[in-house]
Amino acid sequence: MEMDTVSNLRRQLKEAEEERRKAAQYGLQLVENQNELQTQLDQLRAEMIIITE
């Protein structure tokens, strides 16, 4: 019975670590996407300034 508990806890720990890794990857993807959008916005603003001058 004790081995079952240990095995269960190890499995739960592994699942939690995998979920945390996936969440970190997703967060990193969001940051990268935000940076790309900010770059595009900056470029469009620069183009608008040139056009309106």
N, C-alpha and C positions, 0 to 999 in steps of 0.2 A: 504494500500500500504506500509506503514512504517513497519507493522508487517511482510509482505512478505520480505522486505529488511533485517530485523533482522533475520528472519528464514533462509534466504539464506546465510547470513554471518555466522551464527552459523553452518550451514551445511558445508560451505567451511572450516571453522576453524576446525571442527571435521575431515574432510577429510585430511586436511593438517597435523593435529596431528597424524593421523593414518599412513600417508605416512612417516612422520618423525620417528615414532616408528618402522615401518618396515625397514627403512633404517638403523636405529641404530642396530636392530637385525641382519641384513645382515652384517653390519660392524663388529659386535662382532663375528659372525660366521667366517668371513674371518680371523680375528685375531687368533681365536682358531685353525683354519686350518693351518695357518702359523706357529703357535707354534708347532703343531704336526709334520709338515714337518721339522721344524728346529731340533726337537728332533730326528727324524729318520735320518736326515743328520748327526747329531753329533754322533749317534750310529754307522752309517756306516763308518764314518771317523775313529772312534776308532777301529773298526774291521779291517779296512785297515791297520792302523798303526801296529796292532798286527800281521797281516799276513805278512807284508813286513819287519818286523824286524828280 
